[in-house]
Amino acid sequence: MSAGSFTFVLHSHLPWVLHHGRWPHGVDWLNEAAAETYLPLWRVLHERTEDGRSLGVTLGLTPVLCEQLAHPDFQRQFVAYLEQKIAAAAEDRAWFTRSGEPALAALAARWERFYRASLEEFMGPHGPNLVARFRRLEERGAIEIITCGATHGYLPLLSSDAAAAGQLRTAVTAHRRHFGRAPRGVWLPECAYRPAGPWRAPEGSSAPASERRGVEELLSARGLRYFFVDTHLLSGGKPLGVYADRFEALHHIVRDGAGESTRPGQLPYRPYRVGSAGQVACFGRDPVTAMQVWSGQHGYPGDGAYLDFHKKRFPGGHRYWSVTHPQADLAHKQVYRPGAAEARVPEHAAHFFTLLERTLRDASHRQGTPPIVCAMFDTELFGHWWFEGPRFVGEVLDLCAKAGGVSAIPAGEMLERQPPQEMVALPEGSWGDGGGHQVWLNDATRWTWPLVHGAEGRFESLATTAAARESSGRAEPLLERLLNQAGRELLLLESSDWQFLITTFSARDYAELRVTEHAEAFERLATLAERRAQGGSLSEADENFLADCERRDSLFPDFDWRGYAGSPAPAQIGAR
């Protein structure tokens, strides 16, 4: 008899980095994640689909990540990246051999084999489109794929329902294009939720508060049936946080804002209906299993035998040292021993499974209904941050299949089997450290929000007036291009990644540059659209600028500016 249900909820995301630098910040982030996480994870899942069973994995793939992984430019340069890593490993091997370090030479040879196998697999019969590979897994019933905001825009801090709806509408459209079906579920960017009610811009505007719809209402309008929240939004108590172990800067940001919530006391082991209509459900994050993987200090990734993430040998960037101890200085890291690390993976998987069984039993006694455990993680934890992580996922899935006490089921199927009966009124918050918005809204990031909000308001006004003009039969192809590209720049400007990178100091200069670049590109395109709509012409430099933006930020080819048009206003299109 099953003790309950379980799903890995894996959130896969990187911001748009194609054509925006390479190293240390830029497309090599995508290359690293593809080589260390996405390709190994696909392999782990693919190897377990031969018997036709569901693996019980709920895989989130953000639209902006899908746009990159499916892009021909990424697929071409990823091959070059893998070839470069192979060559760097060969150089390391020769160096270590000459210097009389056989253990390190053997590890270098291991990296050669790893990247050569990755290259052969990427160029193999399954094709270089990783998105298509995951699609085939879903079509075989092995996994369920869910969506996110188009560019991971932080929904509670966007300035209007129209802006938040634009993130979701673009996401659903892109998901249909990539996967051939509409998504049932969504990973809210940063698990950030806001209920219906008054809203005021965080930059201290004197404008009166506006009434806003709850996030669940926006989801329902797009046909999305469920989402996920952090534990404290359901159960109260102190937020767990997810990033502080990896980014020391967050300790300062959240030290004064991580109090305990006294809001609802619902258990996170069943779905709940959200909002007055109750058409959308939420699942909660399990706190017991969460910290076993999230914590680099106390969780599995901090085991001394595993490959250390931080210490690398340059110029190749390969890693040759073990964690040794989570608090060990880089100079005191010991040489990595693959055999010792591999032996720890099944031990940790067995421990995780035991915790899972215990959690399900305890929850069953407490709530009286079949419990559900949602183990929610950033996908990139497995493979990138924790090199042995993909194998761990596979071992846990194998235990679920063999032991029989736990039913591995994706979230959408759980919802079908166990429709929510209880309504819940969620408070505002996120899964960021501190439980609120402070990771994305603080003294270091406050300057970004007027740029975001100003662009949102301008685009909505522009779209509304342009739609009224179009209804009178005055459509024009060049104006269409200008409006659609301005919308893409707006979506990229809204990405929550920029504030996160600024706050954590992990790539502050790069993030600040990206905010400025997308804000400036939007403003110029909007101005050109206004000029064109009024009958003005564009110079050769203007048209070249548009073409450059279309090449550089070539995502969401089916984006349609008309979705942002509201009720026609009397103002002219050139009015600001």
N, C-alpha and C positions, 0 to 999 in steps of 0.2 A: 504494500500500500504506500502511495506517495505521501511524503510529509508535507508537500506543498510545491509551489512552482518557483522557478528561478530563471532570470535572464541576465546575461551580460548586456548592458546598455553602453555601447562604445561610441563616443562622440568624436568624429574625425573632422579636423578643421585646420586650415592654414589660410592666412589672408592672401589676396592677390599679389604675388611677387613676380610673376612673369613680366619680363621687360622692365623690371625695376631693380636693377642691381643683381649681383651674384653672390659675392663673398666679401666680408663676413655676414652681410645682411642682404637677403634677396633670394634668388631662385635656389641657391644651395640649401635653404631650409626645406624646400619642397623635395629636392633631390635626396636629402638625408632621410626625410620621412618616408619617401617612396621606397628607398632601399632598405631601411631598417624596420619600418612598421607596415606600410600598406602591402607591399609584395609578400613579406613573410606572413602577415595575417591572412591574406588571400590563400596562401599555400596551406596554412593550418586548417582553414575552413574547407578548402577544396578537397584536401585529403580525406576529410570526414563526411563527404557527401555521397560516397559511393553506394551506401546502403539506402539512400533516398530519405533518410529521416531528417526531421527538423533539428537543427543544432541549438535552437533557443536563443539565438543571438539577435539583438535589436541593434542594428548598425546605423548610426547616423553619419551621413556624408553630406557636408554642407554644400549648397549649390556652387559657391565660389571655389571650393576644392574640386568639385566635379568638373567645372569649367577648365581648370588647369590640368588635371590629370588626363582629360580627353583632348587637350589642345595639341595639335601637331608640333608646335614649337617646343613644348615640354618633352614630348616623346623623342624628338630628335636630340635635344641637348642632354636628356637623361642618359642616353647611350654614351655620349662623350664623357659625362660625369663618371659612369661606371668604369669606362676605359681608363680614365685618369686615376681612379682609386686603385685599380689593378696595377697600373704602372708604379704608383707611389708605394704600394705594398712590396712590389718586387725590389724597388730601390732600398726600402727598409730592410728587407731580407738580406740583400747583399751587404749592407752596412753592418748589420748585426753579426753576420757570418765573419766578416773581416775583423770585427772588434772582439771576437771570441765570446759571444753571448748567444749560445745555442737555443736557450728557452725563448728569447725574444725573436730569434730568427724563425723558429717554428711557429710562433704566433703571427709573424708577418706572412709566412706561407699560408697560414690559415685564412688571413684576410684576403690574400690572392684568390683562394678557392671560393670564399664567400662571395666576392664581387664578380668573379667569373661565372659562378653558378647563377647569380642574379641576372647577369647580362644574357646568358643563354636562355634563362626562363622568360625574361622580358621579351626577347626576340623570338620565342618559341611559338608553338601552334595555338596557344590561347590568345595571342596578339598583344600589342603594346598598350592597348587601352585598358587601364586598370578599372575604370568605371564599368566598362562592358563586362569585365570578368566578374565583378560583384553583382551586376545585373543578372548574369546567368545563374549565380548561386541563389538569388532570390526566386528566379523563375523555376528553379528546381525545388523550391520549398525549404531550402536549408536555413535561410535567414530572412529577416524583414529589414528593409531599408527605410529609414525615415529622413525627413528633411530638417531644415533650420531656417533662420533668416537668410536672405539671399547672400549678403556679405557679412553676416554675423553682427548686424546692427543691434545695439543695446536698446531694446524696445521701450522700457520704461522711461528712458531719457530722451527719446526722439520727441520732436516738438508737436506732433499732431498724430491723430489716428490715421490720416492719409499717408504719412511717412511710414508708420509702422505697417500699415496695410500694403504699401508698396514693397517692403521687404518680403512679406509673406506671399503676395501675389506673384512676384518675380520668382520666388523660390519654388512654388508649386508648378509654375509653367516650366521652369528648368528641369525639375524632377520628372515631369511627364516626358520631356524630350530625352532625358538620359535613360530612364528606366521603363518607359512605355506604359506607365500607370500613375495614378495620383497617389501621393503618400497618405497613409492613415494617421501617422503620428509626426510630431515635431519635437526637436530639441530646442527649447527657447535659448537664444544666445545667452551664455553665462547662467542658464536656468533663472533668468531674471523675470519676475512676474510683477504686474501692477493691477490691482482691482479697479473697477469703475469708480469715478469720482473726480473731484477738482484737481487740476494740474497747473503748475506754474513753472516757467522756465528756471532752471537752477542758476542761471547767471545773474539773477537779481533784477529781472525786468519789472518795470512798474505796471505792466499790463495786467489786467485782472485775470484771475484764474479761469481756465476753460474747463468745461465738463468733458471728460474723456471716457471712452468705452473701456471695459476690462479687457485684458489680453485674451481671455477665453472667448469673448465675443468676436474679436478679430480672427481668431483661429476657426471658429464655427463658420464664419462667412466664407472661408476658403476650403471648407469641407474637411478640416483637420479635426480628428476625434480625440486625441489625447496628447499630453505633454508630461514632463517630469519636473519635480521641484526638489529642493534640498530638504533634508529632514526637519530642520527647525521651522520651516513654514507650515508643516503639518503638526509636528509634535511639540513645538515650543523648545525651550532650552537654549543652550549656547550653540551658535553655528559651528560646524566642524571646520569649515574652510578647506581649501584644496591646493593653494599655491604657496603658502608661507614657507613650507619646508624647502622649496626650490628657489624662492626669491626673498632674500633677507630684507630687501627694502620694504616689503609688505608689513614687517613687524612694526615699523614706525607708523605706517599709514593707518593701520587698524587698531592700534593699541587702545585708543579711546572710544572706539565704536563697536566693540565686539561684546556687547552686553547680552544677557539672556532674554529670549523672547517669552512672553507670558501668553501668547496667542494659542490657538487651538491645541488640544491634546490628543489628536487622532494618531493612531499607530500608522507607520509607513508601510504596512504589509497588505494593503488592499487598495483598489482604485476608489476614487471619490468623484462625484459630480461637482463641477465648479460653476459658480455664478447662479443667477436667478433662473436662467433657462435650463441649466443642467445638461446641455447638449454635448459638452466637452468634459473629459475625465482627466484626472491627474494621477500619476504614480509618484511615490516618494522614494528617496534614496535610502538604502539600508546603511545605517551608521556602523554596524558591526563589521561587515566585510569591507567597507569603504577604506578605512584607515590601514588595513592590511596591505593594500597596494599603494594608496596615495602617499603614505608617510615614507619619506626617504630616511627618516631617523629610526622609526620603530617598526616599519613594515618590511615586507619581503625584499624590496629593492635595496634596502640598506644592509643586507647580509654581506658579510665580509668576502664571501667567495665570488660574488657576482662582479661583472665587468664594471669598472668605474666610469661614470659618464664624463667627469670633468677633466681628467688628466689625459692629454693627447700629445702625440709626437708630431711636430711640424717639420717640413711643410705638408706632409701628406694628410695629417689629421687623424691617423689611426690610433686606437686605444690599446694599450698593452698592460694595463695595471688593474688590479682588483680594487673593490671598495675598501678592503682591508678592515676599516672601521669607519662608520659614518662621520666621525669627528676627526679622522686622521688628516693631517696636513698632506698636501699633494706630494711633498718631498718624501713622505714616509709610506707611500702606497707600494704594495708588494706586487710582484709580477703575477699576472692573471694566469690561473690554471683552469683551462676549460673543463677538464674532467671533474674537478671539485664543484664547479658551478653547475654542471649538468646533473650532478647527483643531488643538488639541493632543490632543483625544480620539482620533481615528483613529491618530495617531502613537503614543500610549501603548498603544492596543489592539494595534497591529502589533508593538510591542516586547514586550508581554505574550505574544502568540502565538509570537513567535520564541523567547522563553524557554521557553515550554511545549514547543515542538518539541525544543529542545535538551535539556531535562530528560528528556523521554520517550526520546530516543535514548541519552542517558547511562545512564538507568536500565535500558534494554533490554540494553545491553552488560554491565551489572553483575549483573543478576539472572537473565537468561536466560529470563524469562517475559514475556508482554506487560505492559507497565507501565501503571499507573493513577495519574493525578494528581488529587488532591482539593484544590481551591483553596477553603479554608474561611474564611468571613468573616461578621461580623455584617451582616445585610441593610441595617441603618440606615446603614452606612458609605456606601452608594450612594444619593445624593440628599440625605440629611440632613447628614452630615458632609462629604461630597464631592458638591456639587450636580450636577456633570456625570457622576456615577457611573453612573446608569441607562443613559445613552447608551453609556458605556464597555462595560457588560455586553452590550448589544445588538451593538456592533461586534465584540467578541470572539466572540460566538455566530455572527455572520455569517462571520467568518474561518474558524471551524471548519467551517461548512457548505460554504464555497466552496473552501478550500484542499485538502481531502481527506486531509491528512496526520494529522489528529487526529480521533478519533471521540468526539463529545460524547454521553455516555451517563449517565443517572442511576445513583446508587450501587446501587439495588436490581437494576437490569438487569445492571450489572457483576458483581454477586454471582452471578446466574444464569449468565452467560457464563463466569465464571472462579471457580468455587468454591474457597475457600481450602484449601490442602493442608497448610500448616504451622501448628503450634500455637505460641502465644506466651503467656508468663506476664508480664502487665503489672504494673509497680509502681504504687503509689498516686501520684496526682498530678492536675494540672489544666492548662488552658492559660492560667491566670492568671500574671501576672508573678511570677517566682520558681519557677514550676512546681509549687508545692504549694498549700496551703490558706491562705497567709498574707494574701491579699487579703480573705478572708472571716473569718479567725480571727486577731485581733491584739488589742492592748491596748485599742483603741477600740471593738471589737465584742464582746469577750469577755462582756460583761454580757447580750447578747442570747440567748446559747445556753442558759443555764438556763431562760429563759422558754419557748423553743422545746421543749426536752427535757421540761420539766415538763408542758407542755400535751400533748405526744405520749403520755407515760406515763398521764396522767389520762384522755385520750380512749380509749386502748386498754382501760384498765380499765373505763371507763364502758360502752363498746360491748360488751365481753365479758359483763358482768353484765346489761346490757339485753337482749342476745340470749338469755341463759338465761331471763330473765323472759318474753320474747316466746314462747319455745318452749312455755311453759305456757299460752299462749292469752291473754295479757294485753296485746296490742298497743293502742296509744292514739295517736290522730292528733297531739295537741299535743306529746306526748313525741317523736314522730317528727320534727316540725318543729324542736324544740329540739336534738335530736341532730344532724340534718343541718346546721343552721346553725352549730352548734359546730364541726362538721367543716370547713365552708367557712372559718371564721375560723382554724382550725388551718392549713389549706393556705396561706392568705394570710400567716400568721405565718411559715411556713417559707420564704417567698420569699427567694432569695439576693440579690435586688436591694437589700434594706435594708442588709445588711452592706457591699455594694459602694458604695452611696451614702454611707455613713458613712465608710468608709475613704478614698474619693477626695475627700471634702469637697464633692462636687458638689451634694448636697442633704441635708446631714447632719441638719439640724433636722427636715426633712420625714420622712426615713427613721426617725429615732428616734421621732417621733410615731406613725408607722404601726406600728412594732413594739409600742409601748405600747398603742395603740388595739386592735389585733387580740388582743393578750394579754389585755387587760381584757375585751373582748367575749367571748372564749372562756371565761374563768373565770366570768363571770356566767351565760352560757348553760349551762355545765356544772353550775353550782350549781342553776339552775332545773330542769334535767333530773333531777338527783338528787332534788330536792324533789317534782317531779311523779311520779317513779317510786315514791316512797314514799307516794303518795296525797295529797300536799299540793296546794293550789291556787295559782294565780298571780294576782297583783294586776293591776289594769288597767295600772299602770305597767310591770309585767313583760311583759305581752302586747304593749304598745306598743313596748317595747324590742326584743322579738323581731321584730316587724313592721318596725321601723326597720332592724335588721340585715339582714333578708331583702331589703329594698328597696335598701339601700346596697351590700351585697355579694351581688348577685343573679347569681352565676355558678354554673356546674355544676348546672343544675336536676335532673339525674339522679343527683346524688351520693347514695350510700347508705352510711350509717354502719356497716352490717353487715359490710362488708369489713374493718373494723378489729377485729372480734371474734375473739379467740383461744379457747383452751380455757377453759371456765367455771371461775371461781374461787369459793371459798367466801365471799369477802367480799360484803357487801351493797352495793347500788349507791350508797349514800350514803358509803361508806368512801373515804378518800383516802390 
